[in-house]
Amino acid sequence: MMKNLKNSEHYTWGNNCDGWHLLKSDSLSVIQERMPPGTSEQLHFHEKAQQVFYILSGVATFEVDENILKVNAGESLNIPKGQKHRIINNEKTDLSFLVVSEPKSHGDRVNL
């Protein structure tokens, strides 16, 4: 089935952030997310899931194990299972990205 933002399951999180499930299975999850300027998620880790964040537009700031990394559009960042992380939009425009989790990360999140 062809998936896009119009026919995918939508959810909101944080402070007015959006997510769309492009693929939702127990073994693999692909989500497109949008974060408005000045938003961030809580520092956390996943016990089982590794994740890849691919930036579609904007610039993402990541806190990863107390290091700050900037990831630009067209770049990706892999987060191994167990690694503390969070994504932040410090820019003046929306941040849009894909997050690919293997296995799925929903239900496998430990907030810090």
CNS distance restraints for C-alpha pairs under 8 A (distance, minus, plus):
assign (resid   3 and name CA) (resid   7 and name CA) 6.21 0.50 0.50
assign (resid   3 and name CA) (resid   8 and name CA) 6.19 0.50 0.50
assign (resid   3 and name CA) (resid  22 and name CA) 5.93 0.50 0.50
assign (resid   4 and name CA) (resid   8 and name CA) 5.98 0.50 0.50
assign (resid   4 and name CA) (resid  22 and name CA) 6.96 0.50 0.50
assign (resid   5 and name CA) (resid  10 and name CA) 7.89 0.50 0.50
assign (resid   5 and name CA) (resid  20 and name CA) 6.31 0.50 0.50
assign (resid   5 and name CA) (resid  22 and name CA) 7.94 0.50 0.50
assign (resid   8 and name CA) (resid  20 and name CA) 5.75 0.50 0.50
assign (resid   8 and name CA) (resid  21 and name CA) 5.69 0.50 0.50
assign (resid   8 and name CA) (resid  22 and name CA) 5.97 0.50 0.50
assign (resid   9 and name CA) (resid  20 and name CA) 5.53 0.50 0.50
assign (resid   9 and name CA) (resid  21 and name CA) 5.35 0.50 0.50
assign (resid   9 and name CA) (resid  22 and name CA) 7.69 0.50 0.50
assign (resid  10 and name CA) (resid  18 and name CA) 7.18 0.50 0.50
assign (resid  10 and name CA) (resid  19 and name CA) 5.66 0.50 0.50
assign (resid  10 and name CA) (resid  20 and name CA) 4.51 0.50 0.50
assign (resid  10 and name CA) (resid  21 and name CA) 6.61 0.50 0.50
assign (resid  11 and name CA) (resid  18 and name CA) 5.94 0.50 0.50
assign (resid  11 and name CA) (resid  19 and name CA) 5.25 0.50 0.50
assign (resid  11 and name CA) (resid  20 and name CA) 6.48 0.50 0.50
assign (resid  12 and name CA) (resid  16 and name CA) 6.56 0.50 0.50
assign (resid  12 and name CA) (resid  17 and name CA) 5.53 0.50 0.50
assign (resid  12 and name CA) (resid  18 and name CA) 4.55 0.50 0.50
assign (resid  12 and name CA) (resid  19 and name CA) 6.06 0.50 0.50
assign (resid  13 and name CA) (resid  17 and name CA) 5.24 0.50 0.50
assign (resid  13 and name CA) (resid  18 and name CA) 6.29 0.50 0.50
assign (resid  13 and name CA) (resid  19 and name CA) 7.60 0.50 0.50
assign (resid  14 and name CA) (resid  39 and name CA) 7.76 0.50 0.50
assign (resid  14 and name CA) (resid  40 and name CA) 7.47 0.50 0.50
assign (resid  14 and name CA) (resid  41 and name CA) 6.56 0.50 0.50
assign (resid  15 and name CA) (resid  39 and name CA) 6.49 0.50 0.50
assign (resid  16 and name CA) (resid  35 and name CA) 7.45 0.50 0.50
assign (resid  16 and name CA) (resid  36 and name CA) 7.18 0.50 0.50
assign (resid  17 and name CA) (resid  33 and name CA) 7.35 0.50 0.50
assign (resid  17 and name CA) (resid  34 and name CA) 5.71 0.50 0.50
assign (resid  17 and name CA) (resid  35 and name CA) 4.82 0.50 0.50
assign (resid  17 and name CA) (resid  36 and name CA) 6.52 0.50 0.50
assign (resid  17 and name CA) (resid  39 and name CA) 7.86 0.50 0.50
assign (resid  18 and name CA) (resid  33 and name CA) 5.47 0.50 0.50
assign (resid  18 and name CA) (resid  34 and name CA) 5.12 0.50 0.50
assign (resid  18 and name CA) (resid  35 and name CA) 6.76 0.50 0.50
assign (resid  19 and name CA) (resid  31 and name CA) 6.41 0.50 0.50
assign (resid  19 and name CA) (resid  32 and name CA) 5.67 0.50 0.50
assign (resid  19 and name CA) (resid  33 and name CA) 4.29 0.50 0.50
assign (resid  19 and name CA) (resid  34 and name CA) 6.50 0.50 0.50
assign (resid  20 and name CA) (resid  31 and name CA) 5.43 0.50 0.50
assign (resid  20 and name CA) (resid  32 and name CA) 5.25 0.50 0.50
assign (resid  20 and name CA) (resid  33 and name CA) 6.39 0.50 0.50
assign (resid  21 and name CA) (resid  29 and name CA) 7.52 0.50 0.50
assign (resid  21 and name CA) (resid  30 and name CA) 6.23 0.50 0.50
assign (resid  21 and name CA) (resid  31 and name CA) 4.64 0.50 0.50
assign (resid  21 and name CA) (resid  32 and name CA) 6.76 0.50 0.50
assign (resid  22 and name CA) (resid  29 and name CA) 7.72 0.50 0.50
assign (resid  22 and name CA) (resid  30 and name CA) 5.40 0.50 0.50
assign (resid  22 and name CA) (resid  31 and name CA) 5.42 0.50 0.50
assign (resid  22 and name CA) (resid  32 and name CA) 6.99 0.50 0.50
assign (resid  23 and name CA) (resid  28 and name CA) 7.28 0.50 0.50
assign (resid  23 and name CA) (resid  29 and name CA) 5.33 0.50 0.50
assign (resid  23 and name CA) (resid  30 and name CA) 4.88 0.50 0.50
assign (resid  23 and name CA) (resid  31 and name CA) 6.89 0.50 0.50
assign (resid  24 and name CA) (resid  28 and name CA) 6.66 0.50 0.50
assign (resid  24 and name CA) (resid  29 and name CA) 4.90 0.50 0.50
assign (resid  24 and name CA) (resid  30 and name CA) 6.69 0.50 0.50
assign (resid  24 and name CA) (resid 104 and name CA) 7.66 0.50 0.50
assign (resid  25 and name CA) (resid  29 and name CA) 5.96 0.50 0.50
assign (resid  25 and name CA) (resid 104 and name CA) 6.85 0.50 0.50
assign (resid  26 and name CA) (resid 103 and name CA) 6.13 0.50 0.50
assign (resid  26 and name CA) (resid 104 and name CA) 5.48 0.50 0.50
assign (resid  27 and name CA) (resid 102 and name CA) 5.88 0.50 0.50
assign (resid  27 and name CA) (resid 103 and name CA) 4.20 0.50 0.50
assign (resid  27 and name CA) (resid 104 and name CA) 5.79 0.50 0.50
assign (resid  28 and name CA) (resid 100 and name CA) 7.30 0.50 0.50
assign (resid  28 and name CA) (resid 101 and name CA) 5.79 0.50 0.50
assign (resid  28 and name CA) (resid 102 and name CA) 4.80 0.50 0.50
assign (resid  28 and name CA) (resid 103 and name CA) 4.89 0.50 0.50
assign (resid  28 and name CA) (resid 104 and name CA) 5.20 0.50 0.50
assign (resid  29 and name CA) (resid  99 and name CA) 7.87 0.50 0.50
assign (resid  29 and name CA) (resid 100 and name CA) 5.58 0.50 0.50
assign (resid  29 and name CA) (resid 101 and name CA) 5.04 0.50 0.50
assign (resid  29 and name CA) (resid 102 and name CA) 6.58 0.50 0.50
assign (resid  29 and name CA) (resid 103 and name CA) 6.96 0.50 0.50
assign (resid  29 and name CA) (resid 104 and name CA) 5.04 0.50 0.50
assign (resid  29 and name CA) (resid 105 and name CA) 7.50 0.50 0.50
assign (resid  30 and name CA) (resid  98 and name CA) 6.83 0.50 0.50
assign (resid  30 and name CA) (resid  99 and name CA) 5.86 0.50 0.50
assign (resid  30 and name CA) (resid 100 and name CA) 4.55 0.50 0.50
assign (resid  30 and name CA) (resid 101 and name CA) 6.59 0.50 0.50
assign (resid  31 and name CA) (resid  98 and name CA) 5.56 0.50 0.50
assign (resid  31 and name CA) (resid  99 and name CA) 5.29 0.50 0.50
assign (resid  31 and name CA) (resid 100 and name CA) 6.49 0.50 0.50
assign (resid  32 and name CA) (resid  96 and name CA) 7.21 0.50 0.50
assign (resid  32 and name CA) (resid  97 and name CA) 5.68 0.50 0.50
assign (resid  32 and name CA) (resid  98 and name CA) 4.44 0.50 0.50
assign (resid  32 and name CA) (resid  99 and name CA) 6.41 0.50 0.50
assign (resid  33 and name CA) (resid  96 and name CA) 5.70 0.50 0.50
assign (resid  33 and name CA) (resid  97 and name CA) 5.49 0.50 0.50
assign (resid  33 and name CA) (resid  98 and name CA) 6.27 0.50 0.50
assign (resid  33 and name CA) (resid  99 and name CA) 7.53 0.50 0.50
assign (resid  34 and name CA) (resid  94 and name CA) 6.67 0.50 0.50
assign (resid  34 and name CA) (resid  95 and name CA) 5.58 0.50 0.50
assign (resid  34 and name CA) (resid  96 and name CA) 4.53 0.50 0.50
assign (resid  34 and name CA) (resid  97 and name CA) 6.71 0.50 0.50
assign (resid  35 and name CA) (resid  39 and name CA) 6.31 0.50 0.50
assign (resid  35 and name CA) (resid  40 and name CA) 7.74 0.50 0.50
assign (resid  35 and name CA) (resid  89 and name CA) 6.67 0.50 0.50
assign (resid  35 and name CA) (resid  94 and name CA) 5.66 0.50 0.50
assign (resid  35 and name CA) (resid  95 and name CA) 5.06 0.50 0.50
assign (resid  35 and name CA) (resid  96 and name CA) 6.54 0.50 0.50
assign (resid  36 and name CA) (resid  89 and name CA) 7.06 0.50 0.50
assign (resid  36 and name CA) (resid  93 and name CA) 6.74 0.50 0.50
assign (resid  36 and name CA) (resid  94 and name CA) 4.54 0.50 0.50
assign (resid  36 and name CA) (resid  95 and name CA) 6.38 0.50 0.50
assign (resid  37 and name CA) (resid  89 and name CA) 5.53 0.50 0.50
assign (resid  37 and name CA) (resid  90 and name CA) 6.21 0.50 0.50
assign (resid  37 and name CA) (resid  91 and name CA) 5.60 0.50 0.50
assign (resid  37 and name CA) (resid  92 and name CA) 5.19 0.50 0.50
assign (resid  37 and name CA) (resid  93 and name CA) 5.50 0.50 0.50
assign (resid  37 and name CA) (resid  94 and name CA) 5.57 0.50 0.50
assign (resid  37 and name CA) (resid  95 and name CA) 7.36 0.50 0.50
assign (resid  38 and name CA) (resid  88 and name CA) 7.49 0.50 0.50
assign (resid  38 and name CA) (resid  89 and name CA) 5.46 0.50 0.50
assign (resid  38 and name CA) (resid  90 and name CA) 5.25 0.50 0.50
assign (resid  38 and name CA) (resid  91 and name CA) 6.85 0.50 0.50
assign (resid  38 and name CA) (resid  92 and name CA) 7.55 0.50 0.50
assign (resid  39 and name CA) (resid  88 and name CA) 6.02 0.50 0.50
assign (resid  39 and name CA) (resid  89 and name CA) 5.44 0.50 0.50
assign (resid  39 and name CA) (resid  90 and name CA) 7.29 0.50 0.50
assign (resid  40 and name CA) (resid  86 and name CA) 7.29 0.50 0.50
assign (resid  40 and name CA) (resid  87 and name CA) 5.81 0.50 0.50
assign (resid  40 and name CA) (resid  88 and name CA) 4.17 0.50 0.50
assign (resid  40 and name CA) (resid  89 and name CA) 6.13 0.50 0.50
assign (resid  41 and name CA) (resid  86 and name CA) 5.71 0.50 0.50
assign (resid  41 and name CA) (resid  87 and name CA) 5.92 0.50 0.50
assign (resid  41 and name CA) (resid  88 and name CA) 6.61 0.50 0.50
assign (resid  42 and name CA) (resid  86 and name CA) 6.08 0.50 0.50
assign (resid  42 and name CA) (resid 111 and name CA) 6.72 0.50 0.50
assign (resid  42 and name CA) (resid 112 and name CA) 7.32 0.50 0.50
assign (resid  43 and name CA) (resid  63 and name CA) 7.89 0.50 0.50
assign (resid  43 and name CA) (resid  84 and name CA) 6.56 0.50 0.50
assign (resid  43 and name CA) (resid  85 and name CA) 5.43 0.50 0.50
assign (resid  43 and name CA) (resid  86 and name CA) 4.86 0.50 0.50
assign (resid  43 and name CA) (resid 111 and name CA) 6.17 0.50 0.50
assign (resid  43 and name CA) (resid 112 and name CA) 5.60 0.50 0.50
assign (resid  44 and name CA) (resid  84 and name CA) 5.35 0.50 0.50
assign (resid  44 and name CA) (resid  85 and name CA) 5.64 0.50 0.50
assign (resid  44 and name CA) (resid  86 and name CA) 6.57 0.50 0.50
assign (resid  44 and name CA) (resid 109 and name CA) 6.65 0.50 0.50
assign (resid  44 and name CA) (resid 110 and name CA) 5.42 0.50 0.50
assign (resid  44 and name CA) (resid 111 and name CA) 4.30 0.50 0.50
assign (resid  44 and name CA) (resid 112 and name CA) 5.23 0.50 0.50
assign (resid  45 and name CA) (resid  81 and name CA) 7.12 0.50 0.50
assign (resid  45 and name CA) (resid  82 and name CA) 5.43 0.50 0.50
assign (resid  45 and name CA) (resid  83 and name CA) 5.59 0.50 0.50
assign (resid  45 and name CA) (resid  84 and name CA) 4.67 0.50 0.50
assign (resid  45 and name CA) (resid  85 and name CA) 6.24 0.50 0.50
assign (resid  45 and name CA) (resid 109 and name CA) 5.85 0.50 0.50
assign (resid  45 and name CA) (resid 110 and name CA) 5.42 0.50 0.50
assign (resid  45 and name CA) (resid 111 and name CA) 6.79 0.50 0.50
assign (resid  45 and name CA) (resid 112 and name CA) 7.95 0.50 0.50
assign (resid  46 and name CA) (resid  50 and name CA) 7.35 0.50 0.50
assign (resid  46 and name CA) (resid  81 and name CA) 5.47 0.50 0.50
assign (resid  46 and name CA) (resid  82 and name CA) 5.37 0.50 0.50
assign (resid  46 and name CA) (resid  83 and name CA) 7.28 0.50 0.50
assign (resid  46 and name CA) (resid 105 and name CA) 6.81 0.50 0.50
assign (resid  46 and name CA) (resid 108 and name CA) 5.40 0.50 0.50
assign (resid  46 and name CA) (resid 109 and name CA) 4.78 0.50 0.50
assign (resid  46 and name CA) (resid 110 and name CA) 6.13 0.50 0.50
assign (resid  47 and name CA) (resid  81 and name CA) 5.71 0.50 0.50
assign (resid  47 and name CA) (resid  82 and name CA) 5.26 0.50 0.50
assign (resid  47 and name CA) (resid 108 and name CA) 6.14 0.50 0.50
assign (resid  47 and name CA) (resid 109 and name CA) 7.07 0.50 0.50
assign (resid  47 and name CA) (resid 110 and name CA) 7.60 0.50 0.50
assign (resid  48 and name CA) (resid  81 and name CA) 5.66 0.50 0.50
assign (resid  48 and name CA) (resid  82 and name CA) 7.44 0.50 0.50
assign (resid  48 and name CA) (resid 103 and name CA) 7.06 0.50 0.50
assign (resid  48 and name CA) (resid 105 and name CA) 7.65 0.50 0.50
assign (resid  48 and name CA) (resid 108 and name CA) 6.63 0.50 0.50
assign (resid  49 and name CA) (resid  80 and name CA) 7.42 0.50 0.50
assign (resid  49 and name CA) (resid  81 and name CA) 5.19 0.50 0.50
assign (resid  49 and name CA) (resid 101 and name CA) 6.02 0.50 0.50
assign (resid  49 and name CA) (resid 102 and name CA) 5.23 0.50 0.50
assign (resid  49 and name CA) (resid 103 and name CA) 5.16 0.50 0.50
assign (resid  49 and name CA) (resid 104 and name CA) 6.34 0.50 0.50
assign (resid  49 and name CA) (resid 105 and name CA) 5.51 0.50 0.50
assign (resid  49 and name CA) (resid 108 and name CA) 7.13 0.50 0.50
assign (resid  50 and name CA) (resid  78 and name CA) 7.44 0.50 0.50
assign (resid  50 and name CA) (resid  79 and name CA) 5.74 0.50 0.50
assign (resid  50 and name CA) (resid  80 and name CA) 4.57 0.50 0.50
assign (resid  50 and name CA) (resid  81 and name CA) 4.57 0.50 0.50
assign (resid  50 and name CA) (resid 101 and name CA) 5.72 0.50 0.50
assign (resid  50 and name CA) (resid 102 and name CA) 5.53 0.50 0.50
assign (resid  50 and name CA) (resid 103 and name CA) 7.22 0.50 0.50
assign (resid  51 and name CA) (resid  78 and name CA) 5.75 0.50 0.50
assign (resid  51 and name CA) (resid  79 and name CA) 5.09 0.50 0.50
assign (resid  51 and name CA) (resid  80 and name CA) 6.51 0.50 0.50
assign (resid  51 and name CA) (resid  81 and name CA) 7.59 0.50 0.50
assign (resid  51 and name CA) (resid  99 and name CA) 6.59 0.50 0.50
assign (resid  51 and name CA) (resid 100 and name CA) 5.46 0.50 0.50
assign (resid  51 and name CA) (resid 101 and name CA) 4.43 0.50 0.50
assign (resid  51 and name CA) (resid 102 and name CA) 6.51 0.50 0.50
assign (resid  52 and name CA) (resid  76 and name CA) 6.66 0.50 0.50
assign (resid  52 and name CA) (resid  77 and name CA) 5.60 0.50 0.50
assign (resid  52 and name CA) (resid  78 and name CA) 4.37 0.50 0.50
assign (resid  52 and name CA) (resid  79 and name CA) 6.18 0.50 0.50
assign (resid  52 and name CA) (resid  98 and name CA) 7.91 0.50 0.50
assign (resid  52 and name CA) (resid  99 and name CA) 5.64 0.50 0.50
assign (resid  52 and name CA) (resid 100 and name CA) 5.12 0.50 0.50
assign (resid  52 and name CA) (resid 101 and name CA) 6.61 0.50 0.50
assign (resid  53 and name CA) (resid  76 and name CA) 5.34 0.50 0.50
assign (resid  53 and name CA) (resid  77 and name CA) 5.26 0.50 0.50
assign (resid  53 and name CA) (resid  78 and name CA) 6.47 0.50 0.50
assign (resid  53 and name CA) (resid  97 and name CA) 6.69 0.50 0.50
assign (resid  53 and name CA) (resid  98 and name CA) 5.66 0.50 0.50
assign (resid  53 and name CA) (resid  99 and name CA) 4.55 0.50 0.50
assign (resid  53 and name CA) (resid 100 and name CA) 6.50 0.50 0.50
assign (resid  54 and name CA) (resid  73 and name CA) 7.72 0.50 0.50
assign (resid  54 and name CA) (resid  74 and name CA) 6.94 0.50 0.50
assign (resid  54 and name CA) (resid  75 and name CA) 5.91 0.50 0.50
assign (resid  54 and name CA) (resid  76 and name CA) 4.23 0.50 0.50
assign (resid  54 and name CA) (resid  77 and name CA) 6.69 0.50 0.50
assign (resid  54 and name CA) (resid  97 and name CA) 5.48 0.50 0.50
assign (resid  54 and name CA) (resid  98 and name CA) 5.07 0.50 0.50
assign (resid  54 and name CA) (resid  99 and name CA) 6.47 0.50 0.50
assign (resid  55 and name CA) (resid  59 and name CA) 7.38 0.50 0.50
assign (resid  55 and name CA) (resid  60 and name CA) 7.25 0.50 0.50
assign (resid  55 and name CA) (resid  71 and name CA) 7.12 0.50 0.50
assign (resid  55 and name CA) (resid  72 and name CA) 6.34 0.50 0.50
assign (resid  55 and name CA) (resid  73 and name CA) 4.68 0.50 0.50
assign (resid  55 and name CA) (resid  74 and name CA) 5.75 0.50 0.50
assign (resid  55 and name CA) (resid  75 and name CA) 5.84 0.50 0.50
assign (resid  55 and name CA) (resid  76 and name CA) 6.21 0.50 0.50
assign (resid  55 and name CA) (resid  95 and name CA) 7.78 0.50 0.50
assign (resid  55 and name CA) (resid  96 and name CA) 6.29 0.50 0.50
assign (resid  55 and name CA) (resid  97 and name CA) 4.29 0.50 0.50
assign (resid  55 and name CA) (resid  98 and name CA) 6.46 0.50 0.50
assign (resid  56 and name CA) (resid  73 and name CA) 5.11 0.50 0.50
assign (resid  56 and name CA) (resid  74 and name CA) 6.12 0.50 0.50
assign (resid  56 and name CA) (resid  95 and name CA) 7.78 0.50 0.50
assign (resid  56 and name CA) (resid  96 and name CA) 5.35 0.50 0.50
assign (resid  56 and name CA) (resid  97 and name CA) 4.83 0.50 0.50
assign (resid  56 and name CA) (resid  98 and name CA) 7.13 0.50 0.50
assign (resid  57 and name CA) (resid  72 and name CA) 7.60 0.50 0.50
assign (resid  57 and name CA) (resid  73 and name CA) 4.86 0.50 0.50
assign (resid  57 and name CA) (resid  74 and name CA) 7.74 0.50 0.50
assign (resid  57 and name CA) (resid  94 and name CA) 7.69 0.50 0.50
assign (resid  57 and name CA) (resid  95 and name CA) 5.76 0.50 0.50
assign (resid  57 and name CA) (resid  96 and name CA) 5.15 0.50 0.50
assign (resid  57 and name CA) (resid  97 and name CA) 6.84 0.50 0.50
assign (resid  58 and name CA) (resid  72 and name CA) 6.55 0.50 0.50
assign (resid  58 and name CA) (resid  73 and name CA) 5.82 0.50 0.50
assign (resid  58 and name CA) (resid  91 and name CA) 7.52 0.50 0.50
assign (resid  58 and name CA) (resid  93 and name CA) 6.68 0.50 0.50
assign (resid  58 and name CA) (resid  94 and name CA) 6.40 0.50 0.50
assign (resid  58 and name CA) (resid  95 and name CA) 4.71 0.50 0.50
assign (resid  58 and name CA) (resid  96 and name CA) 6.59 0.50 0.50
assign (resid  59 and name CA) (resid  70 and name CA) 6.74 0.50 0.50
assign (resid  59 and name CA) (resid  71 and name CA) 5.78 0.50 0.50
assign (resid  59 and name CA) (resid  72 and name CA) 4.65 0.50 0.50
assign (resid  59 and name CA) (resid  73 and name CA) 6.27 0.50 0.50
assign (resid  59 and name CA) (resid  89 and name CA) 7.11 0.50 0.50
assign (resid  59 and name CA) (resid  91 and name CA) 6.88 0.50 0.50
assign (resid  59 and name CA) (resid  95 and name CA) 6.51 0.50 0.50
assign (resid  60 and name CA) (resid  70 and name CA) 5.72 0.50 0.50
assign (resid  60 and name CA) (resid  71 and name CA) 5.14 0.50 0.50
assign (resid  60 and name CA) (resid  72 and name CA) 6.44 0.50 0.50
assign (resid  60 and name CA) (resid  87 and name CA) 6.59 0.50 0.50
assign (resid  60 and name CA) (resid  88 and name CA) 6.07 0.50 0.50
assign (resid  60 and name CA) (resid  89 and name CA) 5.62 0.50 0.50
assign (resid  60 and name CA) (resid  90 and name CA) 7.55 0.50 0.50
assign (resid  60 and name CA) (resid  95 and name CA) 6.83 0.50 0.50
assign (resid  61 and name CA) (resid  68 and name CA) 6.81 0.50 0.50
assign (resid  61 and name CA) (resid  69 and name CA) 5.68 0.50 0.50
assign (resid  61 and name CA) (resid  70 and name CA) 4.61 0.50 0.50
assign (resid  61 and name CA) (resid  71 and name CA) 6.38 0.50 0.50
assign (resid  61 and name CA) (resid  87 and name CA) 5.85 0.50 0.50
assign (resid  61 and name CA) (resid  88 and name CA) 5.01 0.50 0.50
assign (resid  61 and name CA) (resid  89 and name CA) 6.18 0.50 0.50
assign (resid  61 and name CA) (resid  90 and name CA) 6.92 0.50 0.50
assign (resid  62 and name CA) (resid  67 and name CA) 7.93 0.50 0.50
assign (resid  62 and name CA) (resid  68 and name CA) 5.66 0.50 0.50
assign (resid  62 and name CA) (resid  69 and name CA) 5.11 0.50 0.50
assign (resid  62 and name CA) (resid  70 and name CA) 6.34 0.50 0.50
assign (resid  62 and name CA) (resid  71 and name CA) 7.64 0.50 0.50
assign (resid  62 and name CA) (resid  85 and name CA) 6.86 0.50 0.50
assign (resid  62 and name CA) (resid  86 and name CA) 5.70 0.50 0.50
assign (resid  62 and name CA) (resid  87 and name CA) 4.61 0.50 0.50
assign (resid  62 and name CA) (resid  88 and name CA) 6.05 0.50 0.50
assign (resid  63 and name CA) (resid  67 and name CA) 5.53 0.50 0.50
assign (resid  63 and name CA) (resid  68 and name CA) 4.73 0.50 0.50
assign (resid  63 and name CA) (resid  69 and name CA) 6.52 0.50 0.50
assign (resid  63 and name CA) (resid  84 and name CA) 7.96 0.50 0.50
assign (resid  63 and name CA) (resid  85 and name CA) 5.33 0.50 0.50
assign (resid  63 and name CA) (resid  86 and name CA) 5.37 0.50 0.50
assign (resid  63 and name CA) (resid  87 and name CA) 6.58 0.50 0.50
assign (resid  63 and name CA) (resid  88 and name CA) 7.89 0.50 0.50
assign (resid  64 and name CA) (resid  68 and name CA) 6.45 0.50 0.50
assign (resid  64 and name CA) (resid  69 and name CA) 7.50 0.50 0.50
assign (resid  64 and name CA) (resid  83 and name CA) 7.12 0.50 0.50
assign (resid  64 and name CA) (resid  84 and name CA) 5.73 0.50 0.50
assign (resid  64 and name CA) (resid  85 and name CA) 4.41 0.50 0.50
assign (resid  64 and name CA) (resid  86 and name CA) 6.82 0.50 0.50
assign (resid  65 and name CA) (resid  83 and name CA) 6.60 0.50 0.50
assign (resid  65 and name CA) (resid  84 and name CA) 5.23 0.50 0.50
assign (resid  65 and name CA) (resid  85 and name CA) 6.37 0.50 0.50
assign (resid  71 and name CA) (resid  75 and name CA) 6.08 0.50 0.50
assign (resid  71 and name CA) (resid  76 and name CA) 6.85 0.50 0.50
assign (resid  71 and name CA) (resid  77 and name CA) 7.37 0.50 0.50
assign (resid  79 and name CA) (resid  83 and name CA) 6.44 0.50 0.50
assign (resid  79 and name CA) (resid  85 and name CA) 7.75 0.50 0.50
assign (resid  89 and name CA) (resid  94 and name CA) 7.67 0.50 0.50
assign (resid  89 and name CA) (resid  95 and name CA) 6.41 0.50 0.50
assign (resid 101 and name CA) (resid 105 and name CA) 5.91 0.50 0.50
assign (resid 104 and name CA) (resid 108 and name CA) 7.76 0.50 0.50
assign (resid 105 and name CA) (resid 109 and name CA) 6.58 0.50 0.50
